[in-house]
């Protein structure tokens, strides 16, 4: 998926707690997507805004990274609704 498609899904489904390659410090309990050194990185943060151990995934493909981000945001929404 593309960035535009991901943003559309985020808006339509009311997904929250994300950082879309923004140039800022991480916040608590969010899913982050970043582009660094010709790779896409997706990871989650904890209640201290630190990267959750084992959550960091590296992708060569932008499409796979956006797919992974949406998958994680949907999971986060399910957990928040419990």
C-alpha positions as CSV (number, residue, x, y, z in Angstrom):
1,X,0.0,0.0,0.0
2,X,1.1,3.6,-0.4
3,X,1.3,6.4,2.1
4,X,-1.9,8.0,0.7
5,X,-3.8,4.7,1.0
6,X,-2.6,4.2,4.6
7,X,-3.6,7.7,5.6
8,X,-7.1,7.1,4.1
9,X,-7.4,3.9,6.1
10,X,-6.2,5.6,9.3
11,X,-8.8,8.4,8.8
12,X,-11.7,6.1,7.8
13,X,-11.1,3.5,10.6
14,X,-10.3,6.1,13.3
15,X,-6.9,4.6,14.0
16,X,-4.7,6.3,16.6
17,X,-1.3,6.4,18.2
18,X,1.1,6.7,15.2
19,X,4.1,8.6,14.0
20,X,4.3,8.7,10.2
21,X,7.9,9.5,9.6
22,X,7.5,12.8,11.6
23,X,10.7,14.6,12.8
24,X,9.9,14.5,16.5
25,X,10.5,12.5,19.6
26,X,8.5,9.3,20.0
27,X,5.4,9.4,22.2
28,X,4.1,6.7,24.5
29,X,2.4,3.7,23.1
30,X,2.5,4.5,19.4
31,X,3.5,2.7,16.2
32,X,6.2,4.4,14.3
33,X,7.2,4.2,10.6
34,X,10.5,5.8,9.6
35,X,12.6,5.9,6.4
36,X,16.3,5.7,7.2
37,X,19.3,4.7,5.2
38,X,17.3,3.3,2.2
39,X,15.1,1.1,4.4
40,X,11.7,1.4,6.0
41,X,11.5,0.7,9.8
42,X,8.3,0.0,11.7
43,X,8.2,-0.4,15.5
44,X,6.1,0.2,18.6
45,X,6.9,2.3,21.7
46,X,6.0,1.5,25.3
47,X,4.7,3.6,28.1
48,X,8.0,5.3,28.4
49,X,8.2,6.1,24.7
50,X,11.1,3.6,24.3
51,X,11.2,1.1,21.4
52,X,9.5,-2.2,22.5
53,X,12.1,-5.0,22.4
54,X,11.5,-7.2,19.4
55,X,9.0,-4.9,17.7
56,X,11.4,-3.3,15.2
57,X,11.0,-4.7,11.7
58,X,13.0,-3.5,8.7
59,X,11.6,-3.5,5.2
60,X,13.2,-2.9,1.8
61,X,9.8,-2.3,0.4
62,X,7.8,0.8,1.3
63,X,4.5,-1.0,0.5
64,X,5.3,-3.8,3.0
65,X,6.2,-1.2,5.7
66,X,2.9,0.6,5.3
67,X,1.0,-2.7,5.3
68,X,2.7,-3.6,8.6
69,X,1.9,-0.2,10.1
70,X,-1.8,-0.6,9.4
71,X,-1.8,-4.1,10.7
72,X,-0.3,-2.9,14.0
73,X,-2.6,0.1,14.3
74,X,-5.7,-2.1,13.7
75,X,-4.4,-4.4,16.5
76,X,-3.9,-1.4,18.8
77,X,-7.5,-0.3,18.1
78,X,-8.8,-3.8,19.1
79,X,-6.8,-3.8,22.3
80,X,-8.1,-0.3,23.2
81,X,-11.7,-1.3,22.7
82,X,-11.4,-4.3,25.1
